[in-house]
Amino acid sequence: MQIHTAEPVAPGVVECVVRCVGGLVRVGQRYEAGRFTVDWINCYGRRVDQIPPPYSAKVQLSGAGVEELRDRVVILADGPRSYGYVGPREIWRAARGAEGGRAVGSAAEFEAWVSEQEQADLAEPFTYVVDVQGLLWLAPRRSEHVACAGRGQVLGAGEVAFRRAGGAWEVDEISNQSTGYCPDLDSWAAVAAALDRAGLGRPDGFTHEVLFRRCPGCGEVNVVREGWFVCALCGDDLPADWNL
């Protein structure tokens, strides 16, 4: 989450106006390697348990050194980063009744799933997500990531193609291409663990890497191409670090 203002109210306690820039901000969540804890969240005058991106709220943070927090600083939650849906709302609404993905938690489950796929689908990449329990979900490429995920939070999302080599299935190509969730490149750790759990051979990283950045000026979500960190809509500079 990003700190907008921070006001000390007691030793080791501050009240902050924050914006959720990824995953969920939850009561009881710990940040910065356990240094700070979210004690409560107040959103528009009402106490809530969590806020998703891109919403703002007032929170109380406690912990040693919390008074040192400054405006515009982004602090990271402990554990794997999770991603909330940031795409068009009409796609979010349509995903409510759409067919979801198939959970694949073992080599046997993958074999069962892949045996049901049409040859035309096998010839192109599939949609995938990794849920917050670290489980791989797969769906045909025409499926939206948010539908594959059942509209839930994810640890990773993108497209993946498979090939059969030496009698076993393995990943041929894989990316973090998901304009619905816009995962950062560090989501690879969760993706790799989910592929290993499914018994699939894999590369050492994404074969196609996508950098997503939100423009601080106009709010447009950009795909950074050829290292050009400039907003395609308004021309403002884009931040070096992931900020969705």
VOPABA-353914 format. One line per 5 residues: their letters; for each residue x, y, z of N, C-alpha, C. Coordinates in pm, whole numbers. Layout:
% residues N
A> X/Y/Z/X/Y/Z/X/Y/Z | ...
This chain:
% residues 244
MQIHT> 85/-119/0/0/0/0/88/124/0 | 31/232/-53/104/358/-61/56/454/47 | 151/511/119/119/607/225/99/744/164 | -16/806/193/-40/944/147/-11/1044/258 | -58/1015/380/-24/1097/496/-3/1004/615
AEPVA> 82/1045/707/108/966/827/116/1059/947 | 27/1038/1045/21/1124/1163/42/1041/1289 | 153/1062/1363/176/989/1488/68/1022/1590 | 15/920/1658/-87/942/1761/-42/888/1897 | 63/807/1899/120/752/2022/254/690/1985
PGVVE> 338/662/2083/465/596/2050/442/463/1977 | 499/451/1860/485/328/1782/351/312/1714 | 272/421/1704/139/413/1641/119/536/1553 | 72/516/1430/39/627/1341/-95/599/1275 | -166/707/1243/-286/696/1160/-250/750/1022
CVVRC> -281/672/918/-239/704/782/-357/703/687 | -352/790/590/-437/777/472/-354/702/369 | -408/590/321/-331/503/232/-415/469/109 | -348/421/5/-415/366/-112/-363/226/-136 | -454/133/-158/-414/-4/-190/-368/-7/-335
VGGLV> -244/-47/-359/-187/-49/-494/-161/-190/-543 | -204/-292/-467/-187/-430/-511/-233/-525/-403 | -295/-637/-445/-345/-733/-347/-459/-673/-267 | -462/-704/-138/-560/-649/-46/-488/-594/76 | -538/-484/130/-494/-436/261/-593/-491/362
RVGQR> -546/-569/459/-634/-637/555/-599/-597/698 | -701/-598/785/-677/-582/928/-592/-700/977 | -488/-670/1053/-399/-773/1104/-283/-806/1013 | -285/-752/889/-177/-779/795/-49/-711/841 | 62/-779/818/192/-726/859/271/-683/736
YEAGR> 348/-577/755/423/-517/645/570/-503/680 | 652/-495/574/795/-468/587/861/-566/683 | 852/-696/647/915/-804/723/870/-806/869 | 740/-781/890/683/-790/1024/698/-667/1110 | 753/-559/1057/776/-440/1137/646/-368/1173
FTVDW> 551/-361/1079/429/-284/1100/306/-373/1086 | 201/-341/1165/76/-416/1160/-41/-321/1139 | -137/-364/1055/-260/-287/1034/-356/-319/1150 | -386/-219/1234/-473/-240/1350/-621/-226/1313 | -655/-127/1232/-792/-110/1185/-791/-34/1054
INCYG> -905/-44/983/-924/26/855/-1057/99/860 | -1056/226/825/-1177/308/821/-1194/358/678 | -1300/312/611/-1325/350/472/-1455/429/464 | -1444/558/433/-1561/646/422/-1646/642/549 | -1579/649/664/-1648/657/791/-1698/525/847
RRVDQ> -1659/413/784/-1706/282/828/-1588/188/846 | -1586/116/957/-1481/18/980/-1502/-102/888 | -1395/-142/818/-1401/-257/728/-1283/-348/758 | -1290/-472/707/-1183/-568/730/-1073/-559/626 | -1105/-506/506/-1006/-502/399/-1048/-402/293
IPPPY> -950/-359/211/-977/-276/93/-897/-332/-24 | -957/-334/-144/-886/-377/-264/-830/-257/-339 | -745/-280/-440/-701/-169/-525/-815/-124/-615 | -824/4/-649/-730/112/-615/-783/201/-504 | -861/146/-409/-931/227/-309/-838/281/-201
SAKVQ> -881/391/-145/-808/455/-35/-888/442/94 | -820/456/207/-885/447/338/-790/506/442 | -844/521/563/-762/560/676/-733/435/757 | -608/414/793/-569/295/869/-483/336/987 | -482/250/1087/-386/266/1197/-280/159/1183
LSGAG> -153/204/1184/-39/114/1179/38/124/1309 | 85/9/1358/165/9/1479/291/-74/1457 | 395/-40/1531/520/-115/1521/639/-25/1542 | 752/-86/1573/875/-10/1597/918/63/1471 | 939/194/1484/986/274/1371/877/321/1277
VEELR> 748/296/1312/641/332/1222/630/484/1204 | 680/560/1303/675/707/1293/763/759/1179 | 852/676/1127/943/719/1021/878/715/883 | 756/662/872/690/655/742/666/795/687 | 686/810/557/671/939/492/571/930/376
DRVVI> 521/1047/334/424/1053/225/480/989/99 | 391/918/24/416/858/-107/505/733/-101 | 545/692/18/621/567/31/527/448/11 | 572/346/-61/498/221/-76/559/116/15 | 477/53/99/527/-53/185/465/-185/140
LADGP> 541/-293/155/503/-423/102/458/-517/212 | 352/-593/182/303/-692/276/397/-811/282 | 399/-877/396/480/-998/410/417/-1112/331 | 501/-1205/288/453/-1320/212/438/-1286/65 | 393/-1382/-17/378/-1358/-160/278/-1247/-188
RSYGY> 311/-1165/-286/220/-1057/-324/101/-1117/-397 | -19/-1072/-361/-138/-1115/-435/-190/-997/-516 | -263/-1029/-622/-309/-928/-715/-461/-930/-726 | -521/-814/-715/-664/-801/-737/-692/-759/-880 | -816/-780/-922/-854/-746/-1059/-856/-594/-1077
VGPRE> -791/-546/-1185/-784/-402/-1212/-834/-368/-1353 | -896/-465/-1420/-941/-444/-1556/-1079/-380/-1564 | -1138/-379/-1683/-1270/-316/-1704/-1378/-380/-1617 | -1465/-297/-1563/-1569/-347/-1472/-1672/-434/-1545 | -1695/-408/-1675/-1793/-489/-1746/-1744/-634/-1760
IWRAA> -1613/-652/-1772/-1557/-788/-1778/-1570/-854/-1641 | -1547/-776/-1535/-1565/-827/-1398/-1708/-875/-1376 | -1804/-794/-1420/-1944/-831/-1401/-1980/-955/-1483 | -1930/-962/-1606/-1960/-1076/-1692/-1900/-1205/-1639 | -1792/-1194/-1561/-1725/-1313/-1509/-1806/-1384/-1401
RGAEG> -1907/-1316/-1346/-1987/-1376/-1239/-2052/-1507/-1286 | -2106/-1509/-1407/-2173/-1629/-1454/-2094/-1708/-1556 | -1967/-1668/-1580/-1887/-1735/-1682/-1827/-1865/-1629 | -1794/-1952/-1722/-1729/-2077/-1684/-1588/-2049/-1634 | -1552/-2106/-1522/-1421/-2083/-1463/-1316/-2177/-1518
GRAVG> -1199/-2173/-1456/-1090/-2260/-1497/-1098/-2395/-1426 | -1000/-2479/-1455/-988/-2610/-1391/-864/-2609/-1301 | -881/-2648/-1178/-768/-2656/-1085/-681/-2776/-1121 | -550/-2754/-1124/-454/-2860/-1158/-348/-2863/-1049 | -359/-2961/-959/-267/-2967/-847/-174/-3085/-847
SAAEF> -173/-3163/-957/-85/-3280/-964/-67/-3319/-1110 | 31/-3406/-1136/54/-3454/-1272/-68/-3531/-1323 | -132/-3608/-1237/-249/-3685/-1278/-364/-3592/-1315 | -382/-3484/-1240/-489/-3389/-1272/-460/-3317/-1403 | -333/-3287/-1429/-301/-3224/-1557/-327/-3320/-1672
EAWVS> -288/-3445/-1658/-311/-3544/-1764/-460/-3556/-1793 | -542/-3556/-1687/-686/-3566/-1706/-739/-3442/-1778 | -691/-3326/-1740/-737/-3202/-1801/-695/-3194/-1948 | -567/-3220/-1976/-516/-3202/-2112/-579/-3302/-2208 | -618/-3419/-2158/-681/-3520/-2244/-818/-3475/-2293
EQEQA> -878/-3379/-2225/-1011/-3330/-2262/-1006/-3211/-2359 | -885/-3159/-2385/-874/-3038/-2466/-878/-3069/-2615 | -941/-2980/-2691/-945/-2992/-2836/-807/-2964/-2895 | -777/-3029/-3009/-648/-3008/-3073/-628/-2862/-3111 | -736/-2795/-3151/-724/-2654/-3187/-681/-2570/-3067
DLAEP> -731/-2604/-2947/-691/-2531/-2826/-547/-2562/-2788 | -504/-2688/-2808/-367/-2726/-2773/-263/-2658/-2862 | -308/-2610/-2976/-215/-2546/-3069/-185/-2400/-3032 | -253/-2347/-2932/-229/-2209/-2890/-220/-2202/-2739 | -172/-2089/-2684/-158/-2079/-2538/-292/-2085/-2465
FTYVV> -284/-2125/-2339/-400/-2127/-2251/-393/-2011/-2153 | -509/-1974/-2101/-516/-1880/-1990/-483/-1954/-1861 | -402/-1893/-1776/-375/-1954/-1645/-378/-1849/-1536 | -409/-1892/-1415/-390/-1812/-1295/-336/-1904/-1186 | -274/-1845/-1086/-234/-1915/-964/-311/-1851/-850
DVQGL> -394/-1929/-780/-476/-1872/-675/-394/-1847/-548 | -456/-1789/-446/-382/-1748/-326/-335/-1868/-243 | -384/-1988/-274/-333/-2110/-210/-218/-2171/-290 | -179/-2105/-400/-68/-2153/-481/-105/-2260/-581 | -234/-2273/-613/-281/-2377/-704/-298/-2321/-845
LWLAP> -253/-2399/-944/-264/-2361/-1084/-406/-2387/-1136 | -461/-2289/-1209/-591/-2302/-1276/-571/-2274/-1423 | -635/-2356/-1509/-619/-2345/-1653/-754/-2333/-1722 | -755/-2259/-1834/-876/-2243/-1914/-834/-2213/-2057 | -923/-2232/-2155/-890/-2195/-2293/-853/-2048/-2304
RRSEH> -774/-2015/-2405/-724/-1879/-2421/-836/-1776/-2432 | -950/-1816/-2487/-1062/-1722/-2502/-1123/-1683/-2369 | -1086/-1751/-2260/-1139/-1722/-2127/-1067/-1603/-2066 | -1142/-1518/-1997/-1082/-1406/-1924/-1015/-1458/-1797 | -905/-1394/-1759/-834/-1435/-1638/-923/-1425/-1515
VACAG> -1003/-1320/-1508/-1087/-1300/-1390/-1194/-1409/-1379 | -1238/-1462/-1493/-1332/-1575/-1491/-1261/-1703/-1450 | -1141/-1723/-1503/-1061/-1841/-1466/-1036/-1844/-1316 | -1018/-1726/-1257/-990/-1715/-1114/-1116/-1709/-1029 | -1234/-1718/-1089/-1357/-1705/-1012/-1368/-1569/-946
RGQVL> -1310/-1466/-1010/-1308/-1327/-963/-1228/-1308/-834 | -1144/-1405/-800/-1067/-1395/-677/-930/-1332/-697 | -859/-1313/-586/-721/-1267/-588/-632/-1377/-646 | -520/-1338/-705/-426/-1434/-761/-284/-1400/-719 | -197/-1502/-725/-53/-1480/-705/19/-1465/-837
GAGEV> -47/-1505/-946/11/-1494/-1079/-97/-1517/-1184 | -72/-1467/-1305/-167/-1484/-1415/-94/-1457/-1545 | -143/-1520/-1652/-82/-1498/-1783/-129/-1601/-1883 | -43/-1629/-1981/-72/-1728/-2083/39/-1831/-2085 | 2/-1957/-2113/99/-2066/-2110/69/-2164/-2224
AFRRA> 174/-2211/-2292/162/-2313/-2396/240/-2436/-2351 | 188/-2552/-2386/250/-2679/-2344/297/-2758/-2465 | 392/-2847/-2442/437/-2941/-2544/468/-3074/-2475 | 463/-3178/-2554/495/-3310/-2502/637/-3344/-2544 | 721/-3379/-2448/862/-3408/-2475/904/-3531/-2395
GGAWE> 953/-3632/-2466/999/-3753/-2397/889/-3824/-2321 | 766/-3816/-2371/655/-3882/-2305/593/-3805/-2191 | 641/-3685/-2164/587/-3604/-2054/552/-3465/-2104 | 458/-3401/-2035/419/-3266/-2070/508/-3165/-1998 | 540/-3057/-2070/619/-2950/-2011/574/-2816/-2069
VDEIS> 613/-2709/-2003/581/-2574/-2050/671/-2539/-2168 | 609/-2496/-2276/684/-2451/-2393/710/-2300/-2384 | 602/-2224/-2363/613/-2079/-2347/521/-2035/-2234 | 559/-1928/-2165/476/-1877/-2055/505/-1730/-2034 | 400/-1654/-2003/412/-1511/-1981/333/-1468/-1859
NQSTG> 348/-1343/-1822/263/-1280/-1721/165/-1182/-1787 | 126/-1214/-1912/37/-1128/-1990/-107/-1142/-1941 | -148/-1051/-1856/-286/-1046/-1807/-320/-901/-1779 | -397/-841/-1868/-434/-700/-1848/-543/-685/-1744 | -600/-797/-1698/-697/-791/-1590/-633/-781/-1453
YCPDL> -520/-852/-1435/-451/-853/-1306/-317/-779/-1309 | -256/-765/-1424/-130/-692/-1440/-23/-734/-1339 | 8/-864/-1331/107/-908/-1232/248/-863/-1267 | 328/-841/-1165/467/-802/-1184/551/-926/-1212 | 676/-902/-1253/763/-1014/-1289/798/-1101/-1170
DSWAA> 792/-1046/-1047/825/-1128/-931/716/-1230/-898 | 606/-1229/-975/506/-1334/-959/557/-1469/-1008 | 671/-1470/-1077/727/-1595/-1128/748/-1698/-1018 | 788/-1657/-900/815/-1754/-792/690/-1836/-763 | 574/-1771/-753/449/-1843/-726/408/-1928/-845
VAAAL> 429/-1877/-966/395/-1952/-1087/482/-2077/-1098 | 612/-2062/-1074/703/-2177/-1082/664/-2284/-981 | 630/-2243/-859/590/-2340/-756/463/-2414/-796 | 368/-2344/-858/243/-2408/-901/269/-2506/-1014 | 358/-2473/-1107/392/-2565/-1216/463/-2689/-1162
DRAGL> 553/-2669/-1066/621/-2783/-1005/520/-2875/-936 | 425/-2814/-867/322/-2891/-797/239/-2974/-895 | 219/-2920/-1017/142/-2989/-1119/226/-3089/-1198 | 353/-3104/-1161/439/-3202/-1226/479/-3166/-1367 | 489/-3038/-1397/520/-2992/-1532/663/-2938/-1539
GRPDG> 738/-2985/-1638/869/-2924/-1664/850/-2780/-1705 | 946/-2697/-1672/928/-2553/-1695/1061/-2485/-1720 | 1059/-2365/-1779/1181/-2284/-1791/1216/-2221/-1656 | 1323/-2145/-1653/1367/-2080/-1529/1302/-1944/-1506 | 1220/-1903/-1599/1151/-1774/-1585/1050/-1758/-1697
FTHEV> 981/-1646/-1698/886/-1619/-1806/960/-1614/-1939 | 909/-1683/-2039/970/-1675/-2173/930/-1545/-2242 | 823/-1483/-2197/783/-1350/-2245/744/-1267/-2124 | 820/-1160/-2097/799/-1077/-1980/722/-951/-2019 | 622/-916/-1938/543/-795/-1962/555/-704/-1840
LFRRC> 585/-577/-1865/594/-478/-1758/469/-390/-1762 | 392/-393/-1654/273/-310/-1641/302/-193/-1548 | 258/-73/-1586/272/44/-1501/149/132/-1517 | 103/188/-1405/-5/288/-1410/56/427/-1413 | 6/511/-1501/57/647/-1512/12/728/-1390
PGCGE> 106/788/-1315/68/869/-1199/-13/992/-1238 | 3/1037/-1364/-65/1158/-1406/-209/1136/-1446 | -233/1046/-1542/-369/1028/-1596/-435/898/-1551 | -361/808/-1488/-419/684/-1438/-425/571/-1540 | -379/594/-1663/-383/491/-1767/-288/376/-1733
VNVVR> -334/252/-1755/-248/135/-1738/-171/113/-1868 | -39/108/-1858/47/95/-1974/122/-37/-1973 | 152/-88/-2092/250/-194/-2109/378/-127/-2156 | 484/-142/-2079/613/-79/-2112/679/-160/-2223 | 712/-94/-2332/772/-163/-2447/912/-108/-2473
EGWFV> 1005/-202/-2490/1145/-170/-2524/1206/-72/-2425 | 1169/-87/-2297/1228/-3/-2194/1187/143/-2198 | 1078/174/-2268/1033/313/-2283/926/341/-2177 | 968/400/-2064/879/424/-1950/808/559/-1965 | 723/568/-2066/648/690/-2095/503/650/-2122
CALCG> 409/723/-2064/267/693/-2082/225/714/-2227 | 161/613/-2283/117/622/-2423/1/719/-2440 | -69/753/-2330/-186/841/-2340/-150/988/-2321 | -74/1018/-2213/-48/1159/-2183/98/1200/-2194 | 189/1103/-2209/330/1136/-2226/408/1154/-2098
DDLPA> 344/1138/-1981/416/1151/-1855/512/1032/-1835 | 614/1053/-1753/705/944/-1720/635/841/-1634 | 666/715/-1657/613/605/-1577/714/565/-1472 | 669/520/-1355/763/480/-1248/842/356/-1285 | 959/344/-1227/1044/227/-1254/988/103/-1187
DWNL> 919/119/-1074/868/6/-998/719/-18/-1027 | 677/-143/-1016/536/-181/-1033/448/-100/-938 | 334/-50/-986/254/40/-903/103/22/-920 | 60/-100/-961/-82/-122/-973/-142/-187/-850
